[in-house]
């Protein structure tokens, strides 16, 4: 539910920000706000508290954003407070980044491997994905010691599983299919 509400608000914000050509500027300010909210959970307690006046919440958010924040963003977070939608503040940056990336034609993903990949390996994967997806790809690395080898790539809801365990599983299924075919033929 929160994701849907956040998405609707971000959609409106993106339209206005695009007109003003301030996509990057708003994203940077939202990133700072997101870090402040994550690092200072007490601020969220104040924002979520039903008895604290909206004007105090707005002032707190203006202070968090700082004086150099784009006015469109300041008005946007004040609108969130006015509409009693404080719960979307925690997911705002991620939703905005996703929407901004769509506009830019960027897809973000994670590559998981048993050992840390070299910059060249990551660049090679990135180039192949960009050819396949016909979009710019941004990959973050993640080491998972539980993987025997190979890599797993997560892009949105999609998973490209090139891990050794997945290869063994596919081989196992293939062998079972072959055995079944042999039994049927005999």
Phi, psi and omega in degrees: 000314180297321180298321179295314181297314179301316180301318179295316180295317181295322179302316177294317179298315181300318179302313182292316183295323177298317178300322182273356181055050182232029184303309183293318181299316179293321179298317179296318179294321177294325178296317178298316180297317180300316179296318179298315181294324179287324182280339184231080184298339178296329178298318179296323178300318178295314182295326182275345185292125185288340185271336182289133184298146180300322181298323177293321178295318179297316179298318178300316180292321176299318178296320179295319181289329181086165184289342183266005180291143178302137182302325180299324179287320178300312179297324180295312180292330175294322176298320178300316179294314180302324182268008178057046180244033183306332184296342180275350183302324182290333182255003185297313183298313181298316180295319180295314180301317179298314180295318179295321178297321177299317179297320181281349183076032181251138174243130179259144179209176178232136174249123182253133180217164180288328178232160180294132180278150176285163178300323179295320178294316179296317179298320178297315177298317181299315180296318179295319179294321179296322177295314183292313184275344184056038176218162174285138183242136174243120183246135172253145180265148179215126179265130178234104183297343179284343176287137178285327181172177182079192181222157171236133180242127180247117177229110184057228180276000186264145178231128172252109187256100177252027180283158178300319180299319180292321178295318178296318179299316178295320178296318179300313179297320179297316179297320177297319177298318179296317178298318179297318179295320178296315179299319180292328181284334183274000000 
